[in-house]
Amino acid sequence: MTAERFIGLGDGRMRVELDKKALFALASDSRLEILKAMQPMRRTVTQLAECLSIDKAAVFRHLKTLEEGGFVKRYEDHGF
């Protein structure tokens, strides 16, 4: 499952189409901040909660939404 489809327009340009879950995942400032915090490396829920001063339960809910939207992946060691 991917959050987006890349479509070649034939002239070297690409168009990105996001599905409903991907758009919903991006519709939160907190989720965007989480994505920014994860940019250099993957992190655990605890690391993100401490870094962003957000409750761990809220971080987990946001990560679940981002996972459903295709923006993050959960690893066995609890990192995203």
TORLOVO-527306 format. One record per atom (N, C-alpha, C): residue number from 1; chain; atom name; y negated, z negated, x negated. Coordinates in nm, 4 decimals, m for minus. Example, Ala and Ser with C-alpha at 12.3 -4.5 7.8 and 13.67 -1.06 7.14 Angstrom:
! TORLOVO-527306
REC  romi  kedren  gulo        py        pz        px
REC     1       A     N    0.5690   m0.7800   m1.3190
REC     1       A    CA    0.4500   m0.7800   m1.2300
REC     1       A     C    0.3300   m0.7800   m1.3200
REC     2       A     N    0.2250   m0.7080   m1.2850
REC     2       A    CA    0.1060   m0.7140   m1.3670
REC     2       A     C   m0.0030   m0.7870   m1.2900
! end
This chain:
! TORLOVO-527306
REC  romi  kedren  gulo        py        pz        px
REC     1       A     N    0.1175    0.0000   m0.0847
REC     1       A    CA    0.0000    0.0000    0.0000
REC     1       A     C   m0.1236    0.0000   m0.0891
REC     2       A     N   m0.2111    0.0928   m0.0670
REC     2       A    CA   m0.3369    0.0945   m0.1408
REC     2       A     C   m0.4515    0.0812   m0.0430
REC     3       A     N   m0.5597    0.0283   m0.0929
REC     3       A    CA   m0.6765    0.0055   m0.0092
REC     3       A     C   m0.7572    0.1316    0.0117
REC     4       A     N   m0.7370    0.2278   m0.0736
REC     4       A    CA   m0.8206    0.3465   m0.0645
REC     4       A     C   m0.7392    0.4715   m0.0955
REC     5       A     N   m0.7935    0.5815   m0.0529
REC     5       A    CA   m0.7365    0.7112   m0.0867
REC     5       A     C   m0.8432    0.7883   m0.1606
REC     6       A     N   m0.8022    0.8540   m0.2695
REC     6       A    CA   m0.8941    0.9377   m0.3439
REC     6       A     C   m0.8656    1.0816   m0.3052
REC     7       A     N   m0.9681    1.1506   m0.2635
REC     7       A    CA   m0.9529    1.2878   m0.2162
REC     7       A     C   m1.0392    1.3793   m0.3027
REC     8       A     N   m0.9752    1.4783   m0.3629
REC     8       A    CA   m1.0490    1.5768   m0.4409
REC     8       A     C   m1.1239    1.6697   m0.3480
REC     9       A     N   m1.2500    1.6949   m0.3770
REC     9       A    CA   m1.3321    1.7822   m0.2936
REC     9       A     C   m1.3324    1.9261   m0.3436
REC    10       A     N   m1.2591    1.9528   m0.4516
REC    10       A    CA   m1.2473    2.0891   m0.5007
REC    10       A     C   m1.3547    2.1320   m0.5991
REC    11       A     N   m1.4601    2.0568   m0.6097
REC    11       A    CA   m1.5681    2.0932   m0.7019
REC    11       A     C   m1.5847    1.9884   m0.8127
REC    12       A     N   m1.4771    1.9149   m0.8393
REC    12       A    CA   m1.4805    1.8128   m0.9425
REC    12       A     C   m1.5236    1.6758   m0.8927
REC    13       A     N   m1.5691    1.6688   m0.7694
REC    13       A    CA   m1.6096    1.5404   m0.7122
REC    13       A     C   m1.4913    1.4775   m0.6393
REC    14       A     N   m1.4967    1.3465   m0.6248
REC    14       A    CA   m1.3939    1.2729   m0.5523
REC    14       A     C   m1.4603    1.1955   m0.4398
REC    15       A     N   m1.3869    1.1796   m0.3320
REC    15       A    CA   m1.4328    1.0975   m0.2199
REC    15       A     C   m1.3327    0.9847   m0.2023
REC    16       A     N   m1.3791    0.8643   m0.1783
REC    16       A    CA   m1.2928    0.7483   m0.1578
REC    16       A     C   m1.2995    0.7096   m0.0108
REC    17       A     N   m1.1823    0.6933    0.0502
REC    17       A    CA   m1.1758    0.6466    0.1876
REC    17       A     C   m1.1094    0.5101    0.1883
REC    18       A     N   m1.1790    0.4100    0.2423
REC    18       A    CA   m1.1261    0.2749    0.2510
REC    18       A     C   m1.0685    0.2529    0.3894
REC    19       A     N   m0.9553    0.1799    0.3957
REC    19       A    CA   m0.8996    0.1491    0.5266
REC    19       A     C   m0.9659    0.0229    0.5831
REC    20       A     N   m0.9285   m0.0115    0.7053
REC    20       A    CA   m0.9906   m0.1225    0.7766
REC    20       A     C   m0.9744   m0.2555    0.7023
REC    21       A     N   m0.8555   m0.2812    0.6477
REC    21       A    CA   m0.8315   m0.4063    0.5758
REC    21       A     C   m0.9155   m0.4135    0.4484
REC    22       A     N   m0.9317   m0.3018    0.3806
REC    22       A    CA   m1.0125   m0.2993    0.2590
REC    22       A     C   m1.1591   m0.3268    0.2918
REC    23       A     N   m1.2090   m0.2657    0.3968
REC    23       A    CA   m1.3483   m0.2890    0.4364
REC    23       A     C   m1.3700   m0.4341    0.4756
REC    24       A     N   m1.2745   m0.4917    0.5492
REC    24       A    CA   m1.2856   m0.6320    0.5892
REC    24       A     C   m1.2860   m0.7216    0.4654
REC    25       A     N   m1.2016   m0.6906    0.3681
REC    25       A    CA   m1.1929   m0.7708    0.2460
REC    25       A     C   m1.3249   m0.7708    0.1690
REC    26       A     N   m1.3974   m0.6611    0.1737
REC    26       A    CA   m1.5240   m0.6496    0.1010
REC    26       A     C   m1.6435   m0.7037    0.1792
REC    27       A     N   m1.6208   m0.7446    0.3021
REC    27       A    CA   m1.7303   m0.7854    0.3900
REC    27       A     C   m1.7661   m0.9333    0.3760
REC    28       A     N   m1.7475   m0.9895    0.2598
REC    28       A    CA   m1.7787   m1.1305    0.2377
REC    28       A     C   m1.8394   m1.1484    0.0992
REC    29       A     N   m1.9513   m1.2163    0.0939
REC    29       A    CA   m2.0141   m1.2438   m0.0360
REC    29       A     C   m1.9221   m1.3282   m0.1236
REC    30       A     N   m1.8518   m1.4242   m0.0630
REC    30       A    CA   m1.7606   m1.5087   m0.1409
REC    30       A     C   m1.6485   m1.4266   m0.2027
REC    31       A     N   m1.5923   m1.3331   m0.1263
REC    31       A    CA   m1.4845   m1.2496   m0.1805
REC    31       A     C   m1.5367   m1.1584   m0.2912
REC    32       A     N   m1.6579   m1.1097   m0.2767
REC    32       A    CA   m1.7160   m1.0281   m0.3835
REC    32       A     C   m1.7381   m1.1113   m0.5096
REC    33       A     N   m1.7805   m1.2362   m0.4942
REC    33       A    CA   m1.7980   m1.3248   m0.6097
REC    33       A     C   m1.6642   m1.3546   m0.6762
REC    34       A     N   m1.5605   m1.3702   m0.5966
REC    34       A    CA   m1.4260   m1.3922   m0.6518
REC    34       A     C   m1.3827   m1.2708   m0.7328
REC    35       A     N   m1.4045   m1.1519   m0.6799
REC    35       A    CA   m1.3678   m1.0304   m0.7537
REC    35       A     C   m1.4438   m1.0210   m0.8855
REC    36       A     N   m1.5721   m1.0549   m0.8835
REC    36       A    CA   m1.6513   m1.0524   m1.0069
REC    36       A     C   m1.5973   m1.1524   m1.1088
REC    37       A     N   m1.5587   m1.2716   m1.0613
REC    37       A    CA   m1.5075   m1.3750   m1.1505
REC    37       A     C   m1.3728   m1.3363   m1.2104
REC    38       A     N   m1.2996   m1.2503   m1.1422
REC    38       A    CA   m1.1681   m1.2080   m1.1896
REC    38       A     C   m1.1763   m1.0844   m1.2781
REC    39       A     N   m1.2919   m1.0259   m1.2909
REC    39       A    CA   m1.3063   m0.9006   m1.3643
REC    39       A     C   m1.2550   m0.9062   m1.5072
REC    40       A     N   m1.2910   m1.0071   m1.5872
REC    40       A    CA   m1.2428   m1.0017   m1.7255
REC    40       A     C   m1.0947   m1.0342   m1.7402
REC    41       A     N   m1.0382   m1.1146   m1.6471
REC    41       A    CA   m0.8972   m1.1522   m1.6589
REC    41       A     C   m0.8488   m1.2117   m1.5281
REC    42       A     N   m0.7167   m1.2200   m1.5156
REC    42       A    CA   m0.6653   m1.2822   m1.3941
REC    42       A     C   m0.6816   m1.4327   m1.4033
REC    43       A     N   m0.6882   m1.4961   m1.2863
REC    43       A    CA   m0.7136   m1.6395   m1.2799
REC    43       A     C   m0.6297   m1.7024   m1.1705
REC    44       A     N   m0.6166   m1.8346   m1.1781
REC    44       A    CA   m0.5467   m1.9083   m1.0734
REC    44       A     C   m0.6469   m1.9507   m0.9664
REC    45       A     N   m0.5943   m1.9973   m0.8545
REC    45       A    CA   m0.6796   m2.0475   m0.7465
REC    45       A     C   m0.7660   m2.1625   m0.7982
REC    46       A     N   m0.7061   m2.2528   m0.8740
REC    46       A    CA   m0.7797   m2.3672   m0.9277
REC    46       A     C   m0.8925   m2.3229   m1.0204
REC    47       A     N   m0.8647   m2.2272   m1.1075
REC    47       A    CA   m0.9684   m2.1776   m1.1978
REC    47       A     C   m1.0839   m2.1155   m1.1207
REC    48       A     N   m1.0521   m2.0379   m1.0191
REC    48       A    CA   m1.1577   m1.9753   m0.9391
REC    48       A     C   m1.2378   m2.0796   m0.8619
REC    49       A     N   m1.1703   m2.1785   m0.8059
REC    49       A    CA   m1.2392   m2.2830   m0.7302
REC    49       A     C   m1.3373   m2.3578   m0.8199
REC    50       A     N   m1.2940   m2.3899   m0.9411
REC    50       A    CA   m1.3817   m2.4608   m1.0342
REC    50       A     C   m1.4976   m2.3734   m1.0799
REC    51       A     N   m1.4678   m2.2491   m1.1106
REC    51       A    CA   m1.5690   m2.1553   m1.1601
REC    51       A     C   m1.6780   m2.1285   m1.0561
REC    52       A     N   m1.6376   m2.1173   m0.9298
REC    52       A    CA   m1.7313   m2.0790   m0.8241
REC    52       A     C   m1.7760   m2.1951   m0.7358
REC    53       A     N   m1.7253   m2.3151   m0.7638
REC    53       A    CA   m1.7573   m2.4341   m0.6827
REC    53       A     C   m1.7262   m2.4119   m0.5351
REC    54       A     N   m1.6056   m2.3612   m0.5108
REC    54       A    CA   m1.5567   m2.3365   m0.3752
REC    54       A     C   m1.4264   m2.4147   m0.3591
REC    55       A     N   m1.4030   m2.4674   m0.2409
REC    55       A    CA   m1.2805   m2.5391   m0.2094
REC    55       A     C   m1.1571   m2.4526   m0.2381
REC    56       A     N   m1.0514   m2.5119   m0.2945
REC    56       A    CA   m0.9318   m2.4362   m0.3298
REC    56       A     C   m0.8679   m2.3684   m0.2083
REC    57       A     N   m0.8675   m2.4356   m0.0951
REC    57       A    CA   m0.8095   m2.3757    0.0257
REC    57       A     C   m0.8883   m2.2517    0.0677
REC    58       A     N   m1.0194   m2.2592    0.0558
REC    58       A    CA   m1.1032   m2.1436    0.0909
REC    58       A     C   m1.0798   m2.0289   m0.0072
REC    59       A     N   m1.0683   m2.0604   m0.1354
REC    59       A    CA   m1.0403   m1.9570   m0.2354
REC    59       A     C   m0.9082   m1.8892   m0.2035
REC    60       A     N   m0.8063   m1.9679   m0.1704
REC    60       A    CA   m0.6760   m1.9102   m0.1386
REC    60       A     C   m0.6849   m1.8169   m0.0183
REC    61       A     N   m0.7566   m1.8585    0.0860
REC    61       A    CA   m0.7722   m1.7724    0.2047
REC    61       A     C   m0.8430   m1.6423    0.1679
REC    62       A     N   m0.9467   m1.6509    0.0859
REC    62       A    CA   m1.0180   m1.5308    0.0429
REC    62       A     C   m0.9267   m1.4405   m0.0404
REC    63       A     N   m0.8474   m1.4993   m0.1290
REC    63       A    CA   m0.7553   m1.4201   m0.2110
REC    63       A     C   m0.6498   m1.3517   m0.1254
REC    64       A     N   m0.6036   m1.4197   m0.0221
REC    64       A    CA   m0.5056   m1.3603    0.0690
REC    64       A     C   m0.5658   m1.2367    0.1368
REC    65       A     N   m0.6903   m1.2471    0.1793
REC    65       A    CA   m0.7585   m1.1335    0.2415
REC    65       A     C   m0.7762   m1.0201    0.1409
REC    66       A     N   m0.8136   m1.0540    0.0181
REC    66       A    CA   m0.8292   m0.9518   m0.0859
REC    66       A     C   m0.6950   m0.8872   m0.1193
REC    67       A     N   m0.5886   m0.9651   m0.1160
REC    67       A    CA   m0.4550   m0.9099   m0.1399
REC    67       A     C   m0.4159   m0.8128   m0.0283
REC    68       A     N   m0.4417   m0.8509    0.0952
REC    68       A    CA   m0.4115   m0.7635    0.2092
REC    68       A     C   m0.4939   m0.6352    0.2037
REC    69       A     N   m0.6141   m0.6440    0.1491
REC    69       A    CA   m0.6999   m0.5267    0.1347
REC    69       A     C   m0.6649   m0.4408    0.0147
REC    70       A     N   m0.5732   m0.4881   m0.0696
REC    70       A    CA   m0.5288   m0.4100   m0.1844
REC    70       A     C   m0.6130   m0.4272   m0.3101
REC    71       A     N   m0.6936   m0.5340   m0.3166
REC    71       A    CA   m0.7837   m0.5519   m0.4305
REC    71       A     C   m0.7301   m0.6454   m0.5375
REC    72       A     N   m0.6389   m0.7349   m0.5017
REC    72       A    CA   m0.5784   m0.8254   m0.5988
REC    72       A     C   m0.4277   m0.8265   m0.5784
REC    73       A     N   m0.3594   m0.8742   m0.6806
REC    73       A    CA   m0.2146   m0.8859   m0.6754
REC    73       A     C   m0.1781   m1.0271   m0.7176
REC    74       A     N   m0.0817   m1.0863   m0.6464
REC    74       A    CA   m0.0371   m1.2207   m0.6795
REC    74       A     C    0.0796   m1.2125   m0.7776
REC    75       A     N    0.0759   m1.2977   m0.8804
REC    75       A    CA    0.1821   m1.3028   m0.9802
REC    75       A     C    0.2640   m1.4298   m0.9639
REC    76       A     N    0.3843   m1.4290   m1.0166
REC    76       A    CA    0.4757   m1.5423   m1.0058
REC    76       A     C    0.4187   m1.6698   m1.0659
REC    77       A     N    0.3332   m1.6589   m1.1654
REC    77       A    CA    0.2759   m1.7785   m1.2298
REC    77       A     C    0.1526   m1.8297   m1.1559
REC    78       A     N    0.1361   m1.7890   m1.0319
REC    78       A    CA    0.0273   m1.8322   m0.9440
REC    78       A     C   m0.1079   m1.7718   m0.9803
REC    79       A     N   m0.1104   m1.6763   m1.0699
REC    79       A    CA   m0.2349   m1.6077   m1.1028
REC    79       A     C   m0.2558   m1.4884   m1.0105
REC    80       A     N   m0.3784   m1.4480   m0.9979
REC    80       A    CA   m0.4130   m1.3298   m0.9172
REC    80       A     C   m0.4825   m1.2301   m1.0078
! end
